[in-house]
Amino acid sequence: MVNRTRKAIEMLYRDKCTIVEYQPIKDPITKRTNNKEVVILENQPCKLSYKNVTSTEQGKVAKLEQTIKLFISSDIEIKAGSKLIINNKEYVRSGESAIYPNHQEIILELLKDKA
């Protein structure tokens, strides 16, 4: 039953996710250890969901907030601080994963430009 449900959910996945972690890497020449981006997983099927919420406070202009949620296999571990590249956009995990038997849901934030 779980496998059929999982397959049905994964049929909805239209996006591909690349997971990047920062890991300590020792430079063989300088012998210094620096955190570098390391690709952990590439082209993992997933689905992005967007929800727009308008909030207003008395006397203030309406504020539009967008919630971005990632649906991905529950077998994949995405560590805090990981960067996710989905549809050529970079995101970071902004909360704990909600893990279900057939999938997990993760709230994401767009990665701010490094200016």
C-alpha positions in Angstrom: 0.0 0.0 0.0 2.8 2.4 0.9 4.6 1.8 -2.3 1.5 2.5 -4.5 0.8 5.7 -2.5 4.4 6.8 -2.8 4.4 6.2 -6.6 1.2 8.1 -7.0 2.7 11.1 -5.1 6.0 10.9 -7.0 4.1 11.0 -10.3 3.3 14.6 -9.4 7.0 15.5 -9.1 7.9 17.7 -12.1 11.0 19.5 -10.8 14.6 18.3 -10.2 16.6 19.2 -7.1 20.3 19.3 -6.5 21.4 19.3 -2.9 24.6 21.1 -1.9 26.2 21.0 1.6 29.1 23.0 2.9 31.8 20.6 4.1 35.3 21.0 5.4 37.8 20.3 2.6 41.5 20.2 3.2 43.6 21.9 0.4 46.4 19.4 -0.5 48.8 22.3 -1.2 48.2 24.8 1.6 47.0 22.2 4.1 44.3 24.6 5.2 40.8 23.4 5.7 38.0 25.5 4.4 34.3 24.9 4.0 33.4 24.3 0.3 30.2 23.5 -1.5 29.9 19.7 -2.2 27.1 18.3 -4.3 25.4 15.6 -2.3 22.6 14.6 -4.7 21.7 15.7 -8.2 18.5 15.6 -10.3 16.3 14.2 -7.5 12.7 14.4 -8.5 10.6 16.8 -6.4 7.8 19.3 -6.5 7.7 22.9 -5.5 4.5 24.5 -4.2 3.9 28.2 -3.8 1.3 29.8 -1.5 0.8 33.6 -1.4 -0.6 35.1 1.7 -1.7 38.7 2.1 -1.6 40.2 5.6 -2.7 43.6 6.6 -2.4 45.5 9.8 -4.7 48.4 10.6 -3.4 51.6 9.0 -0.7 49.8 7.0 -0.3 48.7 3.4 -1.1 45.1 2.6 1.9 42.9 2.7 2.2 39.9 0.4 4.2 36.9 1.7 5.0 33.8 -0.3 5.6 30.4 1.3 7.6 27.9 -0.8 7.3 24.3 0.1 9.3 21.4 -1.3 7.9 17.9 -1.6 10.6 15.2 -1.9 11.2 11.6 -1.0 11.2 10.9 2.7 14.3 8.7 2.1 16.5 11.8 1.5 18.2 13.6 4.4 18.5 17.4 3.8 20.7 18.9 6.5 20.1 22.4 8.0 22.0 25.0 6.1 22.0 23.0 2.9 21.5 24.8 -0.4 18.9 23.4 -2.8 19.0 24.2 -6.5 15.6 23.7 -8.1 14.7 25.0 -11.6 17.9 27.1 -11.7 17.0 29.0 -8.5 18.8 28.6 -5.2 17.0 28.0 -1.9 17.9 27.3 1.7 15.9 25.1 4.1 14.2 27.4 6.6 12.6 24.9 8.9 12.5 21.4 10.1 11.2 18.8 7.6 7.7 17.4 8.1 8.4 13.7 7.4 5.6 11.4 6.3 5.7 7.7 5.3 5.6 8.6 1.6 7.3 12.0 1.3 8.6 14.9 3.3 7.7 18.6 3.1 10.3 21.3 3.7 9.7 25.1 3.8 12.3 26.9 1.7 13.5 30.5 1.3 15.1 31.9 -1.8 18.8 32.3 -1.2 19.7 36.0 -1.1 22.3 37.2 -3.5 25.8 37.3 -2.0 26.4 41.0 -2.6 
